[in-house]
Amino acid sequence: MKHIYLFPGLGADARLFDNSHIEGVEKHVIQYVPPEKDETIQAYCQRLKVQIGHAKPLFLGVSLGGLLAIELAEMLEVEQLFIISSIKSAQEKPLDLRIFKKLPVYRWISADIVKQMAGIASKYFGMHDDQSFQLFKTMLLDTNDDFLTWGMEQVVQWDRPEPPANIVHIQGEYDAIFPPKYLKEPFYLIKGGAHFMAFDKGQEISNLIEKVIQDLVVKEN
């Protein structure tokens, strides 16, 4: 039995994967802890490492969770990396994040303000039904304030120069946070998918991941 560790996105938790049903693996959802003062993403991942309890696991990260999965995979032997609605390296950052790195106006936005803007953010994330919005809003309100502001900082400041070798990148056609036009090949494009597609299109993505895992099993045999 293979083990897959799931890294939710910023403002999300295990509920993001409620529609993900991946056959042939045991799922483990990473639990985010509050960051320490001025903690780097690498130092944070060192603390997450204690949650990995199996050799050569699979990692699946969504959005910020993709960045965390990539960084943690540098510290452990991981059989396969999957990222969804994310980026493989700093080369794939869209223009707005590049501007924010030079002009960090986002630091003026508190966690309270972010949570109050859930309605606006939901449209930016591509949510058009009440079920998705209510889940998004609930998860966002449940997110630790320090982790929320720290996570925004990490996304903007992430400076990984090159993508890792063993990565499968899955992106939505209409992702407004990390638009596909900025991504480097190869990546799978989910038709009609937006930034919240880990939930909205969970089974379609699960089917794709299952095929990759089946290929891994075939190679082992």
C-alpha positions in Angstrom: 0.0 0.0 0.0 1.3 3.4 -1.0 0.9 6.4 1.3 0.0 9.9 0.0 0.4 13.0 2.1 -2.0 15.8 1.2 -1.0 19.4 1.7 -4.0 21.8 1.7 -3.8 25.3 0.3 -3.7 28.5 2.3 -7.0 29.0 4.1 -7.9 25.4 3.6 -7.7 22.1 5.5 -8.6 18.4 5.1 -12.1 19.3 3.9 -10.6 20.5 0.6 -10.1 16.8 -0.3 -13.6 15.6 0.5 -14.2 14.9 -3.2 -10.8 13.2 -3.7 -11.0 9.4 -3.8 -7.7 7.9 -4.9 -7.8 4.1 -5.1 -4.9 2.0 -4.0 -3.4 4.6 -1.5 -3.8 5.5 2.1 -4.3 9.3 2.5 -2.8 11.4 5.3 -3.6 15.1 5.5 -0.8 17.4 6.8 -1.9 19.5 9.7 -0.5 23.0 9.6 0.9 24.5 12.8 1.3 28.2 13.6 4.5 29.6 12.3 7.3 30.9 14.5 8.4 34.5 14.2 10.2 35.2 10.9 10.3 31.5 10.1 11.4 30.5 6.7 9.5 28.1 4.5 12.4 25.6 4.9 12.4 25.8 8.7 8.7 25.4 8.7 8.9 22.3 6.6 11.5 20.9 9.0 8.8 21.1 11.7 6.2 19.4 9.4 8.6 16.6 8.7 7.6 14.8 12.0 4.2 14.2 10.4 5.6 12.0 7.7 5.5 8.4 9.0 6.3 6.3 5.9 9.3 5.7 3.6 9.2 7.0 0.0 5.7 8.5 0.3 3.7 10.3 -2.4 3.2 14.1 -1.8 0.2 16.1 -3.2 0.1 19.8 -2.5 -2.5 22.4 -3.5 -1.5 26.1 -4.0 0.7 27.1 -1.1 0.6 23.4 -0.1 2.4 22.7 -3.4 5.3 24.9 -2.4 5.4 23.2 1.0 5.4 19.8 -0.6 8.2 20.7 -2.9 10.3 22.1 -0.1 9.7 19.2 2.2 10.5 16.7 -0.6 14.0 18.2 -0.6 14.4 16.9 2.9 13.0 13.3 2.4 13.0 10.7 -0.3 9.6 11.1 -2.0 8.5 8.6 -4.7 6.3 11.1 -6.6 5.3 14.8 -6.2 1.9 16.1 -7.3 0.9 19.7 -7.2 -2.5 21.2 -8.0 -3.3 24.8 -8.7 0.3 25.8 -7.8 3.7 26.5 -9.3 6.8 24.4 -9.7 9.3 27.3 -9.3 9.6 31.0 -8.9 9.9 31.2 -12.7 6.1 30.5 -13.0 5.0 33.4 -10.7 2.4 35.7 -12.4 3.1 39.4 -12.8 1.2 40.5 -9.8 3.3 38.3 -7.4 6.5 39.6 -9.0 5.3 43.2 -8.4 4.3 42.4 -4.8 7.8 41.0 -4.2 9.3 44.4 -5.0 6.4 46.4 -3.5 5.1 44.4 -0.6 1.8 46.2 -0.1 0.1 42.9 0.8 1.8 43.2 4.2 -0.7 45.9 5.0 -3.5 43.4 4.7 -4.3 41.7 8.0 -5.7 38.2 8.4 -9.0 39.8 9.6 -9.3 41.8 6.4 -8.6 38.7 4.3 -11.4 36.8 6.1 -13.8 39.7 5.7 -13.1 39.6 1.9 -14.2 35.9 1.5 -17.0 36.8 -0.8 -14.7 38.7 -3.2 -11.9 36.1 -2.9 -14.4 33.3 -3.8 -15.0 34.7 -7.2 -11.2 35.1 -7.8 -10.9 31.4 -6.8 -13.5 30.4 -9.4 -16.4 29.4 -7.1 -19.8 29.7 -8.6 -22.0 27.5 -6.3 -23.1 27.9 -2.7 -21.6 24.6 -1.6 -18.1 25.5 -2.7 -18.4 29.1 -1.3 -19.6 27.9 2.1 -16.8 25.4 2.4 -14.2 28.0 1.3 -15.6 30.6 3.8 -15.7 28.1 6.7 -12.2 26.9 6.1 -10.8 30.4 5.7 -12.5 31.6 9.0 -11.0 28.5 10.8 -7.5 29.3 9.6 -4.9 30.5 12.1 -4.4 34.2 11.6 -0.6 34.0 11.9 -0.5 31.1 9.4 -2.6 33.1 7.0 -0.4 36.1 6.9 2.8 34.0 6.9 1.5 31.9 4.0 0.9 35.0 1.9 4.4 36.1 2.6 5.8 32.7 1.6 3.9 32.6 -1.7 5.2 36.1 -2.7 8.8 35.6 -1.5 9.3 32.0 -2.7 12.5 32.0 -4.8 13.1 28.4 -5.9 14.9 28.8 -9.2 14.2 25.4 -10.8 11.4 22.8 -10.6 12.0 19.4 -9.0 12.5 16.5 -11.3 9.8 14.0 -10.1 6.8 16.3 -10.3 3.3 16.0 -11.9 1.7 19.4 -12.2 -2.1 19.7 -12.6 -3.6 23.2 -13.3 -7.0 24.6 -14.0 -7.8 26.2 -17.3 -9.2 29.2 -15.6 -6.9 29.5 -12.5 -6.7 33.2 -11.8 -4.1 32.9 -9.0 -1.6 31.0 -11.0 -2.7 31.4 -14.7 -1.6 28.6 -17.0 0.0 31.1 -19.4 2.9 31.6 -16.9 3.6 27.9 -16.4 6.4 25.9 -18.0 5.7 22.6 -19.7 4.9 19.9 -18.8 1.6 20.2 -16.9 -1.9 18.7 -17.2 -4.6 21.2 -17.9 -8.1 20.6 -16.4 -10.8 22.0 -18.7 -13.0 24.4 -16.8 -10.9 24.1 -13.7 -10.2 27.1 -11.5 -8.1 27.6 -8.4 -10.6 25.8 -6.1 -10.7 22.7 -8.4 -9.1 20.4 -5.9 -12.6 20.4 -4.4 -14.8 21.2 -7.4 -13.2 18.7 -9.7 -11.8 16.4 -7.1 -12.8 13.1 -8.7 -11.5 14.1 -12.2 -8.1 15.0 -10.6 -8.2 11.8 -8.5 -8.6 9.7 -11.7 -5.6 11.4 -13.3 -3.5 10.8 -10.1 -4.6 7.2 -10.0 -3.2 6.6 -13.5 0.1 8.0 -12.6 0.3 5.8 -9.5 -0.7 2.8 -11.5 2.3 3.5 -13.8 4.5 3.6 -10.8 3.3 0.2 -9.7 3.8 -1.2 -13.2 7.4 0.0 -13.2 8.0 -1.5 -9.8 6.9 -4.9 -11.1 
